[in-house]
Structures are given as structure tokens and as C-alpha cells.
Amino acid sequence: MVSNSDPAHVHWVTTPGALDDWLLSEPDEALALDTEFERISTFYPIPGLVQLGLGEQYCLVDPSVAEQSAEFRRVLADPERPKLLYAMSEDLELFRHWLGVNLVGVLDLQIGASLAGAGFSVGYARLVERLFGHALDKSATRSDWLARPLSPEQESYALDDVRYLKPLYEWVLEGLASKGLTAALTEESARFADDLNSQAEPDQYYLKVRGGWYLNQKQQQLLQALVRWREIECRERDRPRGRVLADNILIAIAESAPANTGKLASLPDMPPVVVRRYGEILLEIVKQTTIPPGAGFAMITPPLTRDEQGIYKKIKRVFADIAEQRSVPVELLAPRRRLEALVREGMNDPEQTSGTLFEGWRGTMTTPAREQIRVILTS
């Protein structure tokens, strides 16, 4: 039974010691967790509020209190203490930058709900209304979460974001158990969290600049150096990437490797302020990145060729049939990025039909189709 969300029942935890005690009061309970933050003109999200739930207890916590709680940090990093979140990517990013904590033991209930049969990537409010008959008031979504005091509407909205996580978790576990997929929620949530954390590394972010796929290997090595510099600059100045230097300009610099300020300034769409502020730095990066690319350099993944697209569609149909039979979304069973990797690797060597699409919870469903996929790859 979900508790009343009347703002009169709002419980604020106002000291780090009180938060420590509150978290220790139910040490065996999964922690329901959500955050509110602002991110308009900054690189990093600015924490505005932390919402927590233990069993039928719910509380709101100011970031200044949460960050001083030793028990809060410990719980976030404890792999044995489940943390219940919904669509957790932004929350994980916030905690990584704000507290320097990579959350472990996380369970993303949006993933769990998809596996349990709710549909792929369903919004929290829509799912709460469907399952529990409560229409969430979303009017406070874009309100100012840094201002104090919060309005009663903000408090009610914030509590609702954690109030339904435990009953949703119970619904998810029941649905997964009926499908023999109980372990899939833990496995897939951990994989998703690991992917998010690895993508945050400055040296790896160039791989997300998909427009640079057509550059040759040497140019992509320069792009990596330029993107690494931008990542560090954005973090030091706390400015969004586009406010420092846009992707298309980084690609243009990597492609042309300008040798002087004049050539740098003549690049299409190059803002004069960038040349004035960063010109010498960018030219030095170009100068220093002239050595041949090292072995094992990872290239940006290009779009599939026409032949590969044909194979992709056939193999996706195989996975779609499996997904339909097992009542799981094909987008979750065979994510596009992984399926494209299977096509590329398999067309080079059809015997290499292995990897994550045939491991863990997926493997129980997909392994029987391996031979069918090999036939498609060799046809």
C-alpha cells in the first residue's frame, strides 16, 4: 500500500547525523533513490534535492546535508545494498561528479519494467498511473530546485518520485520470476552503469563524436586529442561542450590539421572568439599529434554499408522473433549498437558469433539461434 503524499507528511532530514541514523534504521531494506538538479549553462549537473525511501519511510534531503553523510556515501558504494532508481543515467552522472561516487548495486526499474512486460522505455508517471492508478502531478518538473523553501507542490512531486519505487520493484520481481529472468535486472543494470561510467572518460569521448567516422586513422587520433582537451576544458570551466567548441568544428580541425592561425580561422563555422581564446592551444595540439597512430587505436564506428544493412535486417528479424516469443522488447534483447557489432564481426568471420548478445540472461534465449545467424552471415 502506497503511503499518503500529502505535503503535511513531508519529512526533511536536516543534519548529516540524522541521515546516517535514518539510513541505518532499516539496514536490510533496498534504498529508493531519486534526485532533482539544474543543468542549463553548466557542464556538471547542480544537485538541488535528494529523495530517499526505505520501506514505507520517505524523506527529502538537501544536497549540503547528503554530501556530509558518511553513511550515505557508504550506502551508495555498497554492492550488497540495492539502490532502486528509474531511468538512472542522469542520477549516476550526478553522483559521479558531485560526490565522486560510482554507484554499484543499482537496479534500474525502467529496465526491469521493460523485461517484466511493461514495454520499452516507458515513462515513470505513465507506468505509475497504469499500475497503481495514481496520476502524478508533473507541473513541478521544470521548477527551480535550487531555491528554498520548496513549494508544497515541489515537495509532493519529489516524494512521488520515490514513493512508488518499492511497489514497482515488487511488481517487476514478480513479472521477472514468471519469465525466469530474476537475475536479468541486476545483470543488465550493472552493465548499463558500467557503460555509463566508461563513457565518461575524456580519452574515450571521441568515440561518441559519430560525425567523425569518415576521418582516417591519423585524423581520428588528432580528433581524440582535441576532444580530450575539450572534455578537460569543459570540466575545469564547468561549461557545456557546445559552449566551448562544437563537434563539427573539432572534426574540421582534425580533418584539415591547420598549421597556423589564418588556416584555423578560415575553417567553416569557426567562431572568431574561439581563435582568440584557444587558437594557440589548438594549433599546439595539432602539432603534437603528428606521430603515426599506435596499434590498437579504436576507430569511431561508421554506419553500416548497404550489404551490412541487409544482413542487419535479417538478423534483427531473428532476434525480434525471439523477443516476441519471450515477451521482452527487442530493443533490450538486441540493442542496435551490439547488433551492428555482431554484423560487422560476423561478416568478417562468421564463426565469431559470440559476445554479449549470447551471454548472461540473453544467452538463455539467443544461443539456440546461433547457427541460424551463422547461416545468414554466410549466405
Secondary structure, DSSP 8 states (H G I E B T S, - for coil): ------GGG--EE-SHHHHHHHHHTSTTS-EEEEEEEE-SS-SS-EEEEEEEEETTEEEEE-HHHHTT-HHHHHHHT-TTS-EEESS-HHHHHHHHHHT-----SEEEHHHHHHHHTS-TT--HHHHHHHHH------TTTTS-SSSSS--HHHHHHHHHHHHTHHHHHHHHHHHHHHHT-HHHHHHHHHHHHHHHHHHT-TTTGGGG-GGGTTS-HHHHHHHHHHHHHHHHHHHHHT--HHHH--HHHHHHHHHH---SHHHHHTSTT--HHHHHHHHHHHHHHHHH--S---TT---------HHHHHHHHHHHHHHHHHHHHHT--HHHHS-HHHHHHHHHHHHH-TT---SGGGSHHHHHHHGGGHHHHHHHHH-
